[in-house]
Amino acid sequence: MRSPKDFFAPLALGAPQPLREVPFRPSRMIHFFDPSNERMRAKVPAIAPTVDVLLGNLEDAVSADNKDAARAGLIEVGKAWEPGHAQLWTRVNSLDSPWFLDDVWALCHEIGDKLDVIMVPKVEGASDIHYVDRLLAQLEARVGLERPLLVHAILETARGVANVESICLASPRMQGLSLGPADLAADRRMKTTRVGGGHPGYLVRTDPVPEVDDDARTSFQQDLWHYTLARMVDACGTAGILPYYGPFGDIADPIGCEDQFRNAYLLGCVGAWSLHPSQINIAKRVFSPEPAEVAWAQRVVTEMGDGTGAVMIDGKMQDDATVKQCRVVLQLARDLAAADPDLATAYGLETA
């Protein structure tokens, strides 16, 4: 067992100092693209200014015979990348694949100074993160990187969910977690073929009423992912890292996508994946607090003064607990407004 005082020491001679706190940069949407697709690569300069995170996907959705092309395509994008508002991430292949080692080796050597986060799929325990942590430290030292690459894990197996707390606490390199509903559903033997979202068969129904036809009984569709998402949010909060919803696969259902993203936002997620350009604005809208919500939070904080005691505002009691909630909303609004002039205007934070 390592001593806690050693937790923030570099894991390789010459590697950069680990971060003591995960930097919070707006990441309302992690927008995926296939770097092996030349047409998609050509659209990167136009898409990058519209997103918080642009992620070059090397894993699922890239066929086995296209893995080398995807890696080379991402390196091409990275070499031309101009650091600015958007972050550049990648999702590498899984640890048990024949491509993982080549992925991290090539990316660290070629564009390690441009990448912000490496997303690791199918993480099942702290040992997976320990391996990636040490390997990245060795590569950072070899290449001479001045800042550590951060790691983002995807929960895609039952074992990963069972070990979620230890995964989050495994390394100071951990940036966050995403829910991977499709692989997780398969691993759990869930009977759904959807990628995220609910299922019409997963419901509760009102009790029967004598002499009333069963067809008249109201039913309510339930959320297949509520338990897992809530547990993930708590684990991330414990470790001081960031939770994300993951994908919503039905591109043709923007309302369902917005509802699912909003549920995640209200539970504590900071963003979600966007698989299609049409989902970018949905995520941007949902994971930004509404101006009225920001105005209310500011009013509560102002009227509470030093944050102690209790006051009545519009017939509602406000105390130190509600002030803390309001400060969460205000801090998010400030972080987003700093990078988005339109939001700054909407929130009245132009000079903040």
Disulfide bonds with the S-S distance in Angstrom:
none
